[in-house]
Amino acid sequence: MNSHEFGHERFEELCALSAIGQVSAEEFRELQAHLQTCAACRLRQADFTEILHEHLPLLAPADTSRPGSRNVA
């Protein structure tokens, strides 16, 4: 695997994590800069966002007043 492919692996991972809000501010800025110049990663970002918003059920926040429920924040 060359360094270019490794870079895209990293950005694909950041695309997925960004779609669920799990990137740091620094990673988000790095990803946004990369997306400005990389059509392939923009497509992956759109794919992850579509999957998250259109194909996965939306879950209501956990009711912490019920036994056995937990807050996963």
Wavefront OBJ file of the C-alpha trace (Angstrom):
o trace
v 0.000 0.000 0.000
v 1.483 3.353 -0.943
v 1.259 6.534 1.128
v -1.505 7.963 -1.094
v -3.717 4.915 -0.488
v -2.963 5.072 3.237
v -3.991 8.743 3.241
v -7.298 7.895 1.640
v -7.894 5.100 4.140
v -7.440 7.642 6.908
v -9.758 10.146 5.262
v -12.400 7.494 4.599
v -12.271 6.639 8.299
v -12.567 10.325 9.183
v -15.564 10.611 6.832
v -17.353 7.831 8.689
v -16.463 9.216 12.108
v -17.433 12.726 11.075
v -20.870 11.540 9.961
v -21.555 10.426 13.533
v -19.857 13.405 15.151
v -16.852 11.515 16.483
v -13.922 13.600 15.242
v -11.925 16.246 17.026
v -12.009 19.856 15.856
v -8.527 19.396 14.376
v -9.548 16.217 12.508
v -12.681 17.969 11.232
v -10.617 20.892 9.841
v -8.155 18.451 8.261
v -11.001 16.484 6.679
v -12.715 19.616 5.363
v -9.483 20.794 3.742
v -9.006 17.385 2.121
v -12.602 17.252 0.874
v -12.065 20.523 -1.016
v -9.579 18.779 -3.306
v -10.695 15.133 -3.358
v -13.841 14.125 -5.220
v -13.516 10.466 -4.173
v -13.577 11.351 -0.480
v -16.449 13.810 -1.001
v -18.418 10.925 -2.472
v -17.544 8.688 0.496
v -18.592 11.462 2.902
v -21.929 11.754 1.080
v -22.344 7.958 1.217
v -21.771 7.826 4.972
v -24.125 10.739 5.581
v -26.833 9.110 3.436
v -26.483 5.805 5.247
v -26.678 7.518 8.611
v -29.670 9.717 7.834
v -31.689 7.657 5.387
v -30.973 3.993 6.011
v -30.463 3.664 9.757
v -33.345 4.064 12.184
v -33.197 7.127 14.370
v -32.967 6.225 18.013
v -34.577 8.280 20.738
v -32.312 9.373 23.589
v -32.117 6.809 26.393
v -34.608 7.298 29.195
v -32.304 7.309 32.208
v -35.242 7.148 34.617
v -35.925 3.509 33.698
v -33.920 0.703 35.264
v -31.398 -0.790 32.844
v -31.234 2.280 30.643
v -28.020 4.185 30.241
v -26.819 7.449 28.829
v -24.195 6.850 26.143
v -22.886 10.369 25.749
l 1 2 3 4 5 6 7 8 9 10 11 12 13 14 15 16 17 18 19 20 21 22 23 24 25 26 27 28 29 30 31 32 33 34 35 36 37 38 39 40 41 42 43 44 45 46 47 48 49 50 51 52 53 54 55 56 57 58 59 60 61 62 63 64 65 66 67 68 69 70 71 72 73
